[in-house]
Amino acid sequence: MTIPIHPEPTSAAVPVRDVQHYMRPGLLQLSSLPPLSLYVHLPWCLKKCPYCDFNSHEFRDGVGDPGQVPEQRYIDALMADLEAALPLIWGRTVHSIFIGGGTPSLFSPAAIDRLIGDIRARLLLAPDCEITLEANPGTFEKDRFRAFRTAGVTRLSVGVQSFNDQHLKALGRVHDRSQALAAVEEAAQAFDTYNLDIMYALPGQTPQELEQDMLTALAFKPPHISIYHLTIEPNTYFAKFPPAIPEDDQAYAMLDRITEMTGQAGMARYEISAYALPGHACFHNTNYWQFGDYLGIGAGAHSKLSFAHRVVRQVRFRDPARYMDNALAGRAMAQDEDVRRAELPFEYMLNALRLRDGFALQDFMDRTGLPVTAISKGLEAAERKGLIERSLTHVRPTERGFDFLSDLQELFLAD
């Protein structure tokens, strides 16, 4: 999973601030800091997919000719970016690293080895730190995934999307069914844990075709599958030329079938779009949903960082060339602002309610610095509507709440 990227501001870089700026008195009282993750954005891909609204750039839109990703300069920029951010996270342990994109597997194993080594030299990583790399079958070649494992990657996330050639073509993917099968087979051999990305409600997709995709995926006995409903996002090719996709009722039926099939395979739906065998949930994504902290470096990357009296969100420059120039000059940040106190309840609930097990009320207080009364009105309304169930200590979405998650989350919007 990668964090969606907002449009880049037109203004110059924000002023460089020392750590005292973030430690100044404020309205919140955070008694402790949540777990910290690192997100690294590698923005290039072979071809921009027509549904993609992430900050990804085809080679010809970036630097150099096709095939000439500026690996070393970009990693230099990432390390300059990271070093500038170190005072904000000094002394904190990093529990997971997610290398997303774009298509990070376009970078050579040697470049990924350097990247992970340079990160280890600058940050305190937990002994069991989860290090995930996104990979696409279109960049797959024999033994490449094993080389990423040797470089220090512990978990691969393979963007299969479908095993049906017709649907892969409709999605604008650069790989075909045979490449997808070969990539998953190698991922299964090279990694103890890995993830498959599968999309549903595709243009022209029938329930039978969706079921066949799932049967093919589950035949590999994957430890983790992430499921994504194809949505038409603004400012994409599909937004300008929308394809015919299944109606909502059919899409809901497809998701029900996915949940049924994964359950029969021993996988639990621990998050709205994620299914895993016991012990294989993705820590990095779970940390997002539990309102943990993450430092994001790279073009367009987002950060969410907690301090004693505030929660801060930051965004790096979006354009890769502009990002490299600014990061190497010590000013990678395009936005840096406190999350307003009134927005924190919704931000927390937008994330936590995606989890099947919900959240502990104490965690809400610890991670927002707010009292439970800040969400009591929303909780009462959600309970009346049958969208949550709660005890004195915990809140979790019901089956109905999971089915109508957007309606549940909206109950916590600021007035």
Phi and psi in degrees as a GROMACS rama.xvg file:
@    title "Ramachandran Plot"
@    xaxis  label "Phi"
@    yaxis  label "Psi"
@TYPE xy
-119.119  154.677  THR-2
-80.6737  129.681  ILE-3
-57.0713  145.529  PRO-4
-106.655  130.357  ILE-5
-85.9118  161.001  HIS-6
-56.9766  144.714  PRO-7
-76.2067  137.11  GLU-8
-67.9022  155.668  PRO-9
-87.899  -11.3383  THR-10
-74.6004  170.816  SER-11
-73.439  176.428  ALA-12
-58.2655  148.067  ALA-13
-69.9522  156.902  VAL-14
-59.8668  143.922  PRO-15
-72.628  126.098  VAL-16
-117.998  142.359  ARG-17
-85.6704  171.658  ASP-18
-64.3597  -25.4562  VAL-19
-61.9684  -28.7864  GLN-20
-60.3343  -39.8501  HIS-21
-82.1509  -19.8019  TYR-22
-93.5189  -0.555797  MET-23
-64.4918  159.576  ARG-24
-58.0338  149.53  PRO-25
-155.777  -170.726  GLY-26
-82.3067  -20.9435  LEU-27
-94.3574  158.292  LEU-28
-131.556  91.2973  GLN-29
-91.1574  119.889  LEU-30
-78.707  -22.0739  SER-31
-154.823  164.433  SER-32
-101.902  143.706  LEU-33
-77.0449  173.714  PRO-34
-58.7314  150.7  PRO-35
-113.568  133.759  LEU-36
-120.548  164.167  SER-37
-120.66  128.939  LEU-38
-111.469  130.91  TYR-39
-119.836  121.152  VAL-40
-102.075  120.71  HIS-41
-109.91  108.811  LEU-42
-86.6138  -6.1448  PRO-43
-91.0756  151.701  TRP-44
-143.607  166.08  CYS-45
-70.4662  -38.8116  LEU-46
-154.442  133.801  LYS-47
-73.5737  121.755  LYS-48
-73.4567  146.274  CYS-49
-67.9895  -14.7485  PRO-50
-100.68  -4.48847  TYR-51
-83.7314  127.264  CYS-52
-115.496  15.8867  ASP-53
-79.2442  167.377  PHE-54
-81.0219  79.1866  ASN-55
-124.511  147.438  SER-56
-134.893  128.04  HIS-57
-64.0057  154.668  GLU-58
-50.7893  -43.2959  PHE-59
-68.0486  -17.2894  ARG-60
-89.0715  -6.27052  ASP-61
-106.963  -127.834  GLY-62
-112.766  130.205  VAL-63
83.9581  179.701  GLY-64
-81.4604  164.191  ASP-65
-52.0891  136.401  PRO-66
90.7814  -2.03261  GLY-67
-119.749  61.1277  GLN-68
-65.6104  130.828  VAL-69
-77.2096  69.3401  PRO-70
-55.5014  -52.9781  GLU-71
-68.6416  -43.0251  GLN-72
-65.3527  -38.4466  ARG-73
-66.1606  -41.7688  TYR-74
-66.2145  -36.7525  ILE-75
-57.0982  -44.0053  ASP-76
-65.5874  -41.4429  ALA-77
-59.5297  -42.0009  LEU-78
-70.1808  -35.7872  MET-79
-64.8318  -40.565  ALA-80
-61.5849  -48.168  ASP-81
-62.6072  -44.0577  LEU-82
-63.0342  -37.7683  GLU-83
-65.9201  -27.9305  ALA-84
-89.2161  -12.5604  ALA-85
-53.9527  -41.2324  LEU-86
-58.8067  -24.9653  PRO-87
-77.994  -17.856  LEU-88
-127.56  18.6684  ILE-89
-57.9456  130.745  TRP-90
85.246  -6.88539  GLY-91
-89.3251  142.506  ARG-92
-84.9925  137.371  THR-93
-95.2869  124.164  VAL-94
-97.1209  -18.6748  HIS-95
-155.74  152.473  SER-96
-128.858  132.903  ILE-97
-123.596  119.632  PHE-98
-102.349  103.941  ILE-99
-119.66  178.963  GLY-100
-159.37  -155.86  GLY-101
51.6391  -162.63  GLY-102
-126.908  88.9738  THR-103
-58.7035  -27.1836  PRO-104
-71.4397  -2.76557  SER-105
-68.7582  -28.9356  LEU-106
-69.4228  143.477  PHE-107
-68.1365  153.221  SER-108
-54.6761  -34.5627  PRO-109
-64.3921  -39.2492  ALA-110
-68.6535  -40.5954  ALA-111
-65.3782  -37.7421  ILE-112
-60.5331  -45.0732  ASP-113
-63.7412  -44.598  ARG-114
-57.2792  -50.8787  LEU-115
-66.209  -39.1825  ILE-116
-63.2061  -41.9913  GLY-117
-66.1853  -36.0802  ASP-118
-66.1116  -45.4786  ILE-119
-59.0599  -32.5112  ARG-120
-72.0035  -16.7893  ALA-121
-114.34  -18.9638  ARG-122
-125.819  152.88  LEU-123
-87.3185  109.593  LEU-124
-97.2135  139.967  LEU-125
-61.3105  147.99  ALA-126
-55.2949  -33.1498  PRO-127
-104.097  29.4403  ASP-128
-55.1344  125.09  CYS-129
-81.3961  124.124  GLU-130
-121.637  106.286  ILE-131
-104.25  139.443  THR-132
-123.528  128.388  LEU-133
-77.2035  137.52  GLU-134
-140.368  146.324  ALA-135
-116.208  141.95  ASN-136
-56.707  -26.6277  PRO-137
-66.9557  -15.1665  GLY-138
-108.401  10.4339  THR-139
-77.5801  135.747  PHE-140
-144.272  152.4  GLU-141
-55.3943  134.256  LYS-142
74.8903  -3.48871  ASP-143
-65.8367  -41.9973  ARG-144
-65.2406  -38.553  PHE-145
-61.7106  -36.4082  ARG-146
-66.5785  -35.3691  ALA-147
-65.1422  -39.0255  PHE-148
-61.2529  -44.3907  ARG-149
-62.3135  -31.9855  THR-150
-72.0479  -12.7315  ALA-151
120.228  -3.57482  GLY-152
-69.2114  133.135  VAL-153
-105.223  -14.1657  THR-154
-149.288  129.459  ARG-155
-105.392  140.923  LEU-156
-118.193  109.776  SER-157
-99.1042  120.037  VAL-158
-82.7272  71.9976  GLY-159
-70.7811  -50.6269  VAL-160
69.6228  -47.3466  GLN-161
-161.681  158.487  SER-162
-107.329  11.1449  PHE-163
-102.75  118.626  ASN-164
-58.2238  -38.3518  ASP-165
-63.4448  -42.9831  GLN-166
-73.304  -36.0221  HIS-167
-60.9337  -40.5416  LEU-168
-65.1414  -42.4182  LYS-169
-62.9591  -31.4943  ALA-170
-83.0753  -5.07482  LEU-171
74.6863  20.9667  GLY-172
-73.8499  150.588  ARG-173
-89.958  -5.06947  VAL-174
-108.186  164.946  HIS-175
-117.847  -176.949  ASP-176
-58.9217  -45.1019  ARG-177
-64.17  -38.8372  SER-178
-66.544  -38.1629  GLN-179
-62.9468  -45.745  ALA-180
-62.1162  -43.2524  LEU-181
-65.2485  -39.4611  ALA-182
-66.5233  -42.9675  ALA-183
-66.1783  -39.6644  VAL-184
-60.5807  -43.5884  GLU-185
-70.151  -37.6744  GLU-186
-60.3376  -42.2082  ALA-187
-64.8623  -32.965  ALA-188
-79.215  -32.9827  GLN-189
-89.3704  -23.3186  ALA-190
-125.784  143.571  PHE-191
-73.0607  -30.1751  ASP-192
-139.563  140.72  THR-193
-156.093  166.718  TYR-194
-125.107  143.69  ASN-195
-111.206  129.38  LEU-196
-91.1723  124.79  ASP-197
-126.35  134.55  ILE-198
-107.191  150.983  MET-199
-135.667  174.275  TYR-200
59.4242  47.1849  ALA-201
-83.8896  161.744  LEU-202
-55.0962  120.042  PRO-203
75.338  4.49508  GLY-204
-73.3166  134.487  GLN-205
-98.4959  161.16  THR-206
-57.2061  -36.0159  PRO-207
-66.3614  -38.4153  GLN-208
-68.8436  -37.9541  GLU-209
-62.2942  -43.6572  LEU-210
-62.371  -37.8151  GLU-211
-66.5332  -39.9183  GLN-212
-57.7875  -45.4153  ASP-213
-67.4009  -39.0916  MET-214
-61.5576  -41.0376  LEU-215
-64.705  -45.6179  THR-216
-62.4195  -47.1819  ALA-217
-70.1077  -20.4289  LEU-218
-63.3793  -23.9373  ALA-219
-80.646  -7.0172  PHE-220
53.5525  52.6139  LYS-221
-67.5381  144.673  PRO-222
-74.75  -17.5765  PRO-223
-153.209  137.652  HIS-224
-132.483  131.277  ILE-225
-104.892  131.989  SER-226
-114.703  130.555  ILE-227
-129.885  127.35  TYR-228
-74.7924  127.253  HIS-229
-63.7518  118.739  LEU-230
-118.685  148.802  THR-231
-91.3737  106.953  ILE-232
-94.542  148.154  GLU-233
-59.1315  153.151  PRO-234
62.751  29.6186  ASN-235
-118.482  166.81  THR-236
-60.535  -40.5642  TYR-237
-65.7129  -26.6238  PHE-238
-68.2904  -34.4981  ALA-239
-80.6063  -35.5837  LYS-240
-130.068  74.1694  PHE-241
-67.119  131.523  PRO-242
-81.6007  166.339  PRO-243
-81.7954  118.721  ALA-244
-119.779  159.89  ILE-245
-56.7795  148.127  PRO-246
-65.0328  161.846  GLU-247
-57.0275  -43.1554  ASP-248
-60.5422  -41.2017  ASP-249
-68.6689  -37.9945  GLN-250
-64.1904  -41.4477  ALA-251
-61.4804  -40.2775  TYR-252
-64.9465  -37.1794  ALA-253
-62.9722  -43.7182  MET-254
-64.5889  -40.2065  LEU-255
-59.5416  -40.7601  ASP-256
-67.3904  -38.457  ARG-257
-60.2464  -46.3828  ILE-258
-63.2226  -39.4903  THR-259
-64.3597  -46.1454  GLU-260
-68.8302  -41.1194  MET-261
-66.4674  -37.2616  THR-262
-62.4998  -40.7863  GLY-263
-64.5736  -24.8408  GLN-264
-89.1481  5.73688  ALA-265
85.9995  12.881  GLY-266
-97.5541  138.311  MET-267
-101.917  140.866  ALA-268
-85.273  92.745  ARG-269
-89.5466  -13.0368  TYR-270
-145.776  160.454  GLU-271
-53.4964  -31.6922  ILE-272
-123.653  16.157  SER-273
-132.066  135.423  ALA-274
-127.38  135.728  TYR-275
-147.261  150.317  ALA-276
-71.4609  159.295  LEU-277
-54.192  132.236  PRO-278
84.2714  3.10032  GLY-279
-120.499  14.9021  HIS-280
-61.3021  147.263  ALA-281
-80.0169  114.827  CYS-282
-63.9788  -41.7906  PHE-283
-58.8926  -50.8877  HIS-284
-67.2171  -37.0076  ASN-285
-61.7955  -36.1318  THR-286
-63.4864  -37.3748  ASN-287
-57.8883  -50.6864  TYR-288
-68.2873  -26.123  TRP-289
-88.6219  12.8429  GLN-290
62.3592  36.2426  PHE-291
-73.7472  177.32  GLY-292
-94.1077  149.854  ASP-293
-147.896  135.639  TYR-294
-96.5611  124.665  LEU-295
-108.902  125.553  GLY-296
-121.595  151.323  ILE-297
112.57  169.59  GLY-298
-60.7234  119.36  ALA-299
75.8422  5.84383  GLY-300
-69.6478  147.43  ALA-301
-105.097  147.777  HIS-302
-125.663  149.078  SER-303
-132.89  113.541  LYS-304
-127.321  138.892  LEU-305
-104.74  144.799  SER-306
-132.252  179.695  PHE-307
-60.451  -33.1692  ALA-308
-127.004  12.6914  HIS-309
-164.107  158.4  ARG-310
-117.09  130.839  VAL-311
-117.95  140.637  VAL-312
-116.666  139.328  ARG-313
-132.157  153.701  GLN-314
-136.476  134.787  VAL-315
-85.736  162.505  ARG-316
-58.0298  140.78  PHE-317
-82.3572  -45.2645  ARG-318
-69.3119  127.79  ASP-319
-58.1247  -43.8271  PRO-320
-65.9735  -43.2185  ALA-321
-66.2055  -39.0457  ARG-322
-60.2061  -48.6226  TYR-323
-59.9101  -45.511  MET-324
-59.5239  -45.917  ASP-325
-72.3873  -40.9529  ASN-326
-63.4731  -43.2506  ALA-327
-66.4855  -21.1131  LEU-328
-92.8287  3.1604  ALA-329
84.2666  20.4808  GLY-330
-142.963  64.5081  ARG-331
-77.1947  -16.5319  ALA-332
-86.1825  128.824  MET-333
-99.1552  -26.9717  ALA-334
-140.345  144.488  GLN-335
-157.199  109.134  ASP-336
-152.309  152.309  GLU-337
-70.7813  144.548  ASP-338
-75.4409  126.812  VAL-339
-64.592  143.723  ARG-340
-54.7726  -39.3362  ARG-341
-69.0391  -21.2553  ALA-342
-89.8736  -16.4785  GLU-343
-61.9503  -42.3269  LEU-344
-56.9275  -46.2553  PRO-345
-65.7764  -42.5609  PHE-346
-59.6233  -42.6134  GLU-347
-65.2526  -48.5001  TYR-348
-69.991  -31.3302  MET-349
-56.9662  -34.0355  LEU-350
-89.6266  -54.952  ASN-351
-64.0421  -31.5474  ALA-352
-76.31  -5.94079  LEU-353
-74.3394  -16.9848  ARG-354
-88.074  134.997  LEU-355
-56.7717  -39.1934  ARG-356
-85.5971  -0.430684  ASP-357
66.5859  -137.11  GLY-358
-152.372  160.266  PHE-359
-88.4768  138.134  ALA-360
-58.9186  -34.1618  LEU-361
-62.8664  -36.7845  GLN-362
-65.1326  -38.0402  ASP-363
-58.0526  -46.1438  PHE-364
-66.2511  -42.2446  MET-365
-65.4439  -36.861  ASP-366
-96.0596  -11.4201  ARG-367
-112.633  -18.5636  THR-368
72.9409  16.0527  GLY-369
-112.406  156.603  LEU-370
-77.2507  160.969  PRO-371
-61.9661  -25.5781  VAL-372
-59.3311  -18.9545  THR-373
-67.5075  -20.86  ALA-374
-120.127  5.2329  ILE-375
-62.8552  -39.1975  SER-376
-62.3697  -44.9925  LYS-377
-65.7706  -39.8317  GLY-378
-62.8517  -41.3592  LEU-379
-63.9473  -42.312  GLU-380
-66.1647  -41.2591  ALA-381
-64.6849  -38.7512  ALA-382
-68.2211  -40.8426  GLU-383
-59.8093  -36.3814  ARG-384
-83.844  -1.36347  LYS-385
73.8794  24.3273  GLY-386
-93.5123  -18.4242  LEU-387
-137.318  161.906  ILE-388
-127.499  145.455  GLU-389
-145.301  155.334  ARG-390
-117.688  -167.579  SER-391
-67.0105  -21.1599  LEU-392
-120.929  -20.4651  THR-393
-131.998  155.765  HIS-394
-131.778  134.079  VAL-395
-142.457  147.014  ARG-396
-70.8288  143.592  PRO-397
-79.1419  177.076  THR-398
-58.6169  -41.5877  GLU-399
-64.3699  -40.1045  ARG-400
-62.656  -37.5218  GLY-401
-66.8812  -38.8415  PHE-402
-70.2594  -29.6903  ASP-403
-120.473  52.7794  PHE-404
-61.5447  -41.7967  LEU-405
-61.0206  -41.6582  SER-406
-62.1289  -39.1775  ASP-407
-65.9201  -47.0882  LEU-408
-62.2594  -36.5746  GLN-409
-64.8447  -20.3943  GLU-410
-65.5269  -12.9589  LEU-411
-109.224  10.3053  PHE-412
-64.8256  144.244  LEU-413
-64.9908  143.22  ALA-414
